[in-house]
Amino acid sequence: MTPREMIRAHSYPVFAAVSTVSLVLIAVSLAPIAKWARTQNDCIVRTFRVDGSNNAGIPAKVWSCNGGGD
């Protein structure tokens, strides 16, 4: 078997393995972002904010959950 035939015979499995590993690494790297998003959503749902300004509603809740305000 020539080197060219060996490369041709093994290229698809190698590319498949590299693709699979890449997808797994991407999924693992996105896990902290998913956890943060769940935490943010939970905070926004639980936050009850009443103030006299025009910032009432979702933007004020997001701001409060991100550490803004008093």
N, C-alpha and C positions, 0 to 999 in steps of 0.2 A: 504494500500500500504506500503510495507516494505521500509526501507531506501535504500536498494540496488536497488529496482525497481525505486524509485524516482531518484536516481543518474543515472541509466541507461536511464530513460525516458528524463532527462534534460541535459545529457552530450553533445549531439550533438548541440543543440541550444547554449549552453554556449561556446563550442569550436568555433562555427561559429561566435559568437559575438566577442570573443577575437581575432580571426583571422581578422575580418573586422576592428576592432579598430586598430590592429597592422598595417595593410596595410595603413590605413588613416594616422596614425602617421608617418610612413615611407615616405609617399608622401609629407606630410607637411614639414618634416625635409629636404627633398631634394630640396624644392623650392628655397632656397637661392643659392644652387649650380647651378641650372638651370639658375637663373638670372645672376650669375657671368659668366657662359659660354656664354650666349647671349651677354653680355657686351664685353667679350674677343673677340668673333667672329666679332662683329661690329668694335672694335678697329683694329683688324688685317686687316680687309677689307679696312678700311679708311686710314691706315698708309702707307705712301710712304716714304721709307727709302733708301737713297743712301749714301753709304759710301765706302771708298777705301779699306776696309778690306775684308776678305773672309767670313764674317758673313752675307752677303746679303741674302735676301730671307725670308722665313717664320720664321726660328729661330730668326733672327734679329728683325722681327716684334713682335714676342711673347715677346722677351726680352724687347723691347721698351715699349710694352703695360703693362708689369709687373713692370715698373718703373726703368728699367735699362738705363744706358747711361746718356748722358748729358741733 
